[in-house]
Amino acid sequence: MTVEEEFNGVCIIKTASGVGSVAVEIDLSTPIPQLTTKTLKTRETSPKTATLFVNNKPVSCDNRTTQKVELDCNGKSYNIISSNPYLPNSDCLIHLIPPQGRKGTIYFKFKYFDIERHYACKFDYVEIIDDRGQSFKFCEDPIVGNKGNISLRMKPYSHEVDINKTYFISMKNSFKLIFKSDRYTQKTGFHLTTTLSCLPKTLPVRQVLCNWDNHDINIHCDMGDLRIISPISKTKNMEVEFEFLSFNLQRNTGMSYHVLTFSQNFRYIKYSGKANKVGSETNRISIFEGQYLKPPKLGTTYYINETGDLNINYFEGTDMGGSSFEMIARAKCIS
């Protein structure tokens, strides 16, 4: 059985009994064009000044027109697609803006990528500039690696796009997305999706004022730094107790670990790994007497009763997920 010719979505197939026509079902839900090096005809529906579309809305890319995209915290995806082919001398600038007062992690994934390549991005390129001013450019031929997520700051190839990877990076303020093309070769273009995952509405710094009541503070991985400030008082001191309900942090070799750090004055301790030992509920030991880069014992009460600000920090040194912990901090006053 061989295909003789094709037109209007119908294939004419030669069979042993003669010639018959078979309708071909075409899925157009995610159009991924064939990569080609020759210039293609512009879509008739594309405005002459539009090279990019954000969720099907055209973005004018002449004279450096600025487009603002206000992200939300509800997991909405934004599709940024170039016209096919993209136009020459494009100079597109899109501001990606998080909701006011919110921060989180922004994700980028290319569904396809085909622009004029150059190892130093001298011709056409897509550029992401984060809120620190760091630039990430894409301009080389795409590769197909293993599926997974990778930090934008740790991508192994400087200007290549891995179609199977989802890039992520922390976001506090607006990002810039830039697309530029020169006057010469125009190719198929690209399709980029982006989504913002917001952190919970919690203050990065928590102050616990000392009174005669106990304070229970739930600590989780997304809350950032917890700072417990001791009171300015000559008659009262504050003691903080910690109880770990679960503890499972990634622990590899070298700097590849997730770690929970306690620091006060000039003392500090780092906990990492998986807690599989349960201590006695009657045990009370100083938080600084634990084993360095080892997990704490579940069911054991750790405490701090010294003066000075106490800082707690959670850090992930790898892109691997699967880490979690839960603990209770109780601040109480002692005479």
Disulfide bonds with the S-S distance in Angstrom:
Cys61-Cys92 1.95
Cys73-Cys198 1.96
Cys121-Cys139 2.03
Cys210-Cys333 1.70
